[in-house]
Amino acid sequence: MRRLLLNLKNDIQMNNLIQMPEAGQAGNGAKPFVGFSCRVLSWLLHHANREGRNEYFYKIKNRLLSKFGNFIGYDVQFIEGKKCHSCNGSGVYHGYGWDGDYYDYCYRCHNGWYKRPVWNILQRVQFGKYIFHQPYQRAYTKPEISTPIIEGYIDHNRSKHGKFALTVLFLLYEKGYIKRWYKSAGIGWKSYWWQPRNWLYNIVHIIKHGRNSIPFNDTRRQMKSIMSKYKPVKQVSYESDDLPF
Ligand SMILES: [Zn+2]
């Protein structure tokens, strides 16, 4: 597996060396990156994009897209604002003082907006056969752009390959990923322990917690409850004059 990943990485770098030089074609100057590595890498990014929402992933996404992606245009995404509750969206604070009412700017909002409506200008970037969106600019007035505006957040349906793709990208591109994974793994015990995808996680749990790990604890508890069944029932004490003989 590891060798396969390394080969893939080398392949990508080679490809890159061969294909990078003649600049000035696409928006970012890179020549289209094609071939097997491109297909694999863009597939991975596409599926991981549906899964990952963390800084580590975004770092990798930015890096890959700025290197291999082709800028093909803009999309604008509109996010509705939220009106301020304390001033009812007026932006004016109505106060009551000892010498009468007074008015001031509402200090909880911006002109009546708790969250201002925002237009996110996104760059549409093509990598392989997939389209990605990269944030470019944020505007608080409607930008003059002819493309249709995307209302609300862009949906990313999760794909069943998401986790796998994300892991491979992390292994390829994040230094220290294994350390980060190890830190977060094995905190609890995955109860479906017979499923292969939980094995590694549970092994780490046992390594980390040793005798206090959940399965050991459980067996200890079970042993105790079994042993307690064999304990003699509470001893009966006889009064001396009760004795039947
Ligand atoms: Zn307000």
Residues whose N, C-alpha, C, O or C-beta is under 5 A from the ligand:
A	BS01	ZN	C84 S86 C87 G91 C106 R108 C109 G112
